[in-house]
Amino acid sequence: MELAHRLDQITPSLTLSIAQQASELRRQGIKVWDFSAGEPDFDTPLPIKEAAMRALQAGKTKYGPVAGIPELKQAITDRLRQDYNLHYSPDQVIVTNGGKQALYNLMMCLLNPGEEVIIPSPYWVSYPEMVRLAGAEPIFLPTTWERDYKITPLQLAEAITPRTRLFVFNSPANPTGSVYSPTEVAALAQVLENHPQVWVVADEIYSQIIYPPAVHCSIAHYLPDRTLLVSGFAKAYAMTGWRVGYLVGNREIIKATAKLQGHSTSNVCTFAQYGALQALTGDQGCVAEMRQAYAERRHLAYKFLSTTAGLHCPLPQGAFYLFPDISQTGLSSLEFCERLLREKQVALVPGIAFGADQCVRLSYATDPTTIAEGCQRVQEFVAGLLALQPQ
Ligand SMILES: Cc1ncc(COP(=O)(O)O)c(C=O)c1O
């Protein structure tokens, strides 16, 4: 059976095999300490659910405008202004099926075969695949734990060629939890000032999950005309299954993405958009409460992993992931994760999925008891590996 050639370029998710093995263990009645999910363990706050239920009861069950209901687009611009002092008008917004579709729409509307997209590595799994689906080429900029997995302005400057069309900037980052400081963001923006052909996509889906003293700084402040901002409701409001996100920026690009979306998915589920509207316009206390819970869990998980001989684990400033370097164990990330699951029943995600085979990802969006017991098991596992290594 011959499928379309565009699929030859992309690889299935490497995270799947560990997830399948973990669910097989669970099916056999074996307890698994699971740190693999990239989603909040909290339920969506009740006022948001109630707003969606009210919308359903009020008959908000029809097709809507492709780019989103006007009230939600307005609320998105209001919040960006209030929270980050970013100024947009509603015609610069498209509501999408999650941040994922915002990114996909953008890549499809902006990229041509032969063009290059610069992606700091480790990266969120779908960036390179989307770039390839658009026929363009991902150019990776490697980073290490010693520099908190952040690129330097020099790295960016050296990677730009006449074929560079887009720079993907994700802060706070998945999988590393790294947050670029305002000074670091300004320095990267300064490099881009000299290259007006390069667009920037700022994936800010974790912007509200950030731990003081770190602050969120959007690159859109420095490059307002060339930045396309992606965000969504999945992470900050625990709404992963609702599939609501958005893309904000240049009107012509937004119009193009609406054209594409009009022929693919059309509008995002109408009553889900009313839930999202409540999320943005209601009391933001739920976001702060979840952030506080993540902050405590981050310290708990970090306490274990940073004191584990054989691991190097920077303290992340945002999102809900730890990304320890496991090179000293001598195992590939897949071997590490498969053996950890088999021998200690702990599920992590192999770093190879994010372009970093020397690392593994632990999501601490889970309860503190699981974190304490699971991390202790990781410690025991690594100690066992190191004891076996020749001195
Ligand atoms: C960095 C990053 N960007 C985008 C997304 C997509 O989010 P959504 O669920 O809104 O499509 C995710 C989800 O894991 C993510 O981690």
The ligand as an SDF file (V2000), in Angstrom:
LIG
                    3D

 16 16  0  0  0  0  0  0  0  0999 V2000
    5.4240   23.3570   23.8540 C   0  0  0  0  0  0  0  0  0  0  0  0
    4.0580   22.9510   23.4490 C   0  0  0  0  0  0  0  0  0  0  0  0
    3.4590   23.6100   22.4560 N   0  0  0  0  0  0  0  0  0  0  0  0
    2.2310   23.2840   22.0360 C   0  0  0  0  0  0  0  0  0  0  0  0
    1.5330   22.2540   22.6160 C   0  0  0  0  0  0  0  0  0  0  0  0
    0.1460   21.9260   22.0890 C   0  0  0  0  0  0  0  0  0  0  0  0
   -0.8250   22.1610   23.0240 O   0  0  0  0  0  0  0  0  0  0  0  0
   -2.3620   21.9490   22.7380 P   0  0  0  0  0  0  0  0  0  0  0  0
   -2.7940   20.8300   23.6330 O   0  0  0  0  0  0  0  0  0  0  0  0
   -3.0180   23.2550   23.0920 O   0  0  0  0  0  0  0  0  0  0  0  0
   -2.5300   21.6130   21.3030 O   0  0  0  0  0  0  0  0  0  0  0  0
    2.1100   21.5190   23.6490 C   0  0  0  0  0  0  0  0  0  0  0  0
    1.4140   20.3680   24.2420 C   0  0  0  0  0  0  0  0  0  0  0  0
    1.9790   19.5110   24.8630 O   0  0  0  0  0  0  0  0  0  0  0  0
    3.4040   21.8940   24.0880 C   0  0  0  0  0  0  0  0  0  0  0  0
    4.0160   21.2450   25.0890 O   0  0  0  0  0  0  0  0  0  0  0  0
  1  2  1  0
  2  3  1  0
  2 15  2  0
  3  4  2  0
  4  5  1  0
  5  6  1  0
  5 12  2  0
  6  7  1  0
  7  8  1  0
  8  9  2  0
  8 10  1  0
  8 11  1  0
 12 13  1  0
 12 15  1  0
 13 14  2  0
 15 16  1  0
M  END
$$$$
